[in-house]
Amino acid sequence: MPPLMEHFDALIVGAGPAGSFAAELLARAGVKVALFDGRPEGEPKACGGGVTAKALKAWPHLLNAVGRTVDELEMYSPSGKRLHLCLEEPFAIYSRIAFDLYLRERAKTAGAKVFAAKISARGIKRTQNGWTLREVLGASTAAPQPGSCTPRGEPALTRSEWLGQMLVGADGAGSSVARMLAGPLPPSEMEIAFGYRAPLPESGEPPTVIAFLPGWIGYAWAFPRLDHISFGIATTQEAFKHQPLDKLLWDFMLGYYRQREDPKAKLWASRKADRERDERIREKLATTAERYAARIPGLNDKTWDTRRVCGEGWALLGDAAGFADPVTGEGIYYALRSAELFAESFLVQTPLDYEERWREDFGRDLKRASQMRRRFYGNFWGAPFTERMIGFARGHRGIKRVLGDLVAGEQGYVDLKKKLARSALRPV
Ligand SMILES: Cc1cc2nc3c(=O)[nH]c(=O)nc-3n(C[C@H](O)[C@H](O)[C@H](O)COP(=O)(O)OP(=O)(O)OC[C@H]3O[C@@H](n4cnc5c(N)ncnc54)[C@H](O)[C@@H]3O)c2cc1C
């Protein structure tokens, strides 16, 4: 049977936040868009799902997605010092199934055609008129997702072909489109994040927690969602060692539940008196917690200068472009913002301007974050910088405010040192 052909102005591979938002913006302006995603239905993207106040302010409609807003945060230094932050501007935590579906539905409502199809690099060809994408027979593992369709209603594995002028790679950290068009990123420019989705504690309001790791680069998080908690650890590829980090995460999870039952209990340290309770919590988690792991781009500072994310007839967005904060691993804001900058450039028929626009908009700050990464997780006056930062913030309102702004996404890295120093000099 000959392949079925459909023509589009833009072919977007990947319907995460970057791809879906770009599809929505383009389709709303009358561009004919095809949006592809190969994720099996019901399988969430591995993610904490934290969306900063900065992102919520930029795109208030995100608050319509089913999630939870958070205006208080517990932070822990590597030695276990606690800092309670009341956030002036709340951030939100979403299940990635709900968040991604919400954005995908918006793209569909705007007029984009959504296909449940995995596009492999082998199935992408450049032609005189643009691009041809082919879902290679048998390559798809995707079941049709809610809001998706197969062309003219054939069975999911029918060989299909799509033609388009512009190819957009929004297919995440492992992007095969980016590998083909911009070259592969070395493993050293990837961060690792892994964790568990676990049940909410039986009673009380579960706190949102960020704890810098004792003796390791990175941090652990507990992000309560509506029906479960996402626990996780983000660290660099270089620092990643599966066994000790997994143990650390289990210690963190045990500490988290332990503190719900006994507010005097420590987060990291289990006392003799805690042993029985810990065993009970561990047994419950062993049968309920679901593990996940994935990579996040963490570009080196020099790569920000050399990597190009668009060219004649193609562009990369979000994780596929390498756009995540190398200190925190936060990427949802950059996925959405890169989609917006690309769509704006495309709609005024200067798609290549996208390169300059992302550099001006957030590129400098992400490059600065790469330069700071080592120092952020390194030592400062004989102790980890994160230990000092939490320690100072506990005793100083100005520093606490700067830390709150950092969490909100409002405080960039370019002037972070200056802001901290200026706050430290102001009276408490
Ligand atoms: C464990 C973990 C925790 C994180 N926590 C946070 C957090 O709390 N806050 C935050 O801001 N960031 C977080 N991040 C980063 C964040 O998840 C990403 O930066 C963000 O999802 C990037 O969005 P995206 O649209 O570029 O890519 P993705 O969200 O990865 O979406 C890519 C889409 O492309 C699809 N796809 C991939 N290959 C193909 C193909 N060949 N054909 C068709 N479809 C394809 C995938 O199914 C996916 O739906 C975390 C990352 C990890 C790994």
The ligand as a MOL file (V3000), in Angstrom:
LIG
                    3D

  0  0  0     0  0            999 V3000
M  V30 BEGIN CTAB
M  V30 COUNTS 53 58 0 0 0
M  V30 BEGIN ATOM
M  V30 1 C 13.5760 13.5150 37.0090 0
M  V30 2 C 13.4260 14.8900 36.4260 0
M  V30 3 C 12.8570 15.8960 37.1900 0
M  V30 4 C 12.6720 17.1670 36.6370 0
M  V30 5 N 12.0250 18.1030 37.3870 0
M  V30 6 C 11.7690 19.3310 36.8450 0
M  V30 7 C 11.0070 20.2910 37.5580 0
M  V30 8 O 10.5380 20.0510 38.6660 0
M  V30 9 N 10.8090 21.4940 36.9740 0
M  V30 10 C 11.2960 21.8160 35.7310 0
M  V30 11 O 11.1070 22.9420 35.2650 0
M  V30 12 N 12.0130 20.8950 35.0230 0
M  V30 13 C 12.2250 19.6690 35.5340 0
M  V30 14 N 12.8960 18.7240 34.7890 0
M  V30 15 C 13.2710 19.0490 33.3990 0
M  V30 16 C 12.0140 19.0050 32.5190 0
M  V30 17 O 11.4040 17.7410 32.6500 0
M  V30 18 C 12.3760 19.2390 31.0550 0
M  V30 19 O 13.2710 20.3250 30.9590 0
M  V30 20 C 11.1280 19.5570 30.2220 0
M  V30 21 O 10.2400 18.4780 30.2550 0
M  V30 22 C 11.5290 19.8570 28.7720 0
M  V30 23 O 10.3820 19.9380 27.9770 0
M  V30 24 P 10.4530 19.5300 26.4390 0
M  V30 25 O 9.1100 19.7650 25.8800 0
M  V30 26 O 11.6200 20.1830 25.8150 0
M  V30 27 O 10.8060 17.9730 26.4390 0
M  V30 28 P 9.9960 16.7410 27.0630 0
M  V30 29 O 9.1400 17.1840 28.1670 0
M  V30 30 O 11.0170 15.6970 27.3110 0
M  V30 31 O 9.0490 16.2870 25.8770 0
M  V30 32 C 9.5480 15.6330 24.7530 0
M  V30 33 C 8.4280 14.8430 24.1360 0
M  V30 34 O 8.9280 14.2680 22.9250 0
M  V30 35 C 8.4430 12.9500 22.8070 0
M  V30 36 N 9.3810 12.2240 21.9360 0
M  V30 37 C 10.6660 11.8920 22.1920 0
M  V30 38 N 11.2140 11.2600 21.1220 0
M  V30 39 C 10.2350 11.2040 20.1830 0
M  V30 40 C 10.1940 10.6770 18.8540 0
M  V30 41 N 11.2470 10.1000 18.3110 0
M  V30 42 N 9.0260 10.7610 18.1600 0
M  V30 43 C 7.9340 11.3540 18.7160 0
M  V30 44 N 7.9270 11.8640 19.9690 0
M  V30 45 C 9.0760 11.8080 20.6890 0
M  V30 46 C 8.4130 12.4300 24.2370 0
M  V30 47 O 7.4610 11.3680 24.3580 0
M  V30 48 C 7.9870 13.6820 25.0070 0
M  V30 49 O 6.5930 13.7470 25.2090 0
M  V30 50 C 13.1060 17.4530 35.3160 0
M  V30 51 C 13.6990 16.4420 34.5560 0
M  V30 52 C 13.8590 15.1800 35.1000 0
M  V30 53 C 14.4900 14.1060 34.2700 0
M  V30 END ATOM
M  V30 BEGIN BOND
M  V30 1 1 1 2
M  V30 2 1 2 3
M  V30 3 2 2 52
M  V30 4 2 3 4
M  V30 5 1 4 5
M  V30 6 1 4 50
M  V30 7 2 5 6
M  V30 8 1 6 7
M  V30 9 1 6 13
M  V30 10 2 7 8
M  V30 11 1 7 9
M  V30 12 1 9 10
M  V30 13 2 10 11
M  V30 14 1 10 12
M  V30 15 2 12 13
M  V30 16 1 13 14
M  V30 17 1 14 15
M  V30 18 1 14 50
M  V30 19 1 15 16
M  V30 20 1 16 17
M  V30 21 1 16 18
M  V30 22 1 18 19
M  V30 23 1 18 20
M  V30 24 1 20 21
M  V30 25 1 20 22
M  V30 26 1 22 23
M  V30 27 1 23 24
M  V30 28 2 24 25
M  V30 29 1 24 26
M  V30 30 1 24 27
M  V30 31 1 27 28
M  V30 32 2 28 29
M  V30 33 1 28 30
M  V30 34 1 28 31
M  V30 35 1 31 32
M  V30 36 1 32 33
M  V30 37 1 33 34
M  V30 38 1 33 48
M  V30 39 1 34 35
M  V30 40 1 35 36
M  V30 41 1 35 46
M  V30 42 1 36 37
M  V30 43 1 36 45
M  V30 44 2 37 38
M  V30 45 1 38 39
M  V30 46 1 39 40
M  V30 47 2 39 45
M  V30 48 1 40 41
M  V30 49 2 40 42
M  V30 50 1 42 43
M  V30 51 2 43 44
M  V30 52 1 44 45
M  V30 53 1 46 47
M  V30 54 1 46 48
M  V30 55 1 48 49
M  V30 56 2 50 51
M  V30 57 1 51 52
M  V30 58 1 52 53
M  V30 END BOND
M  V30 END CTAB
M  END
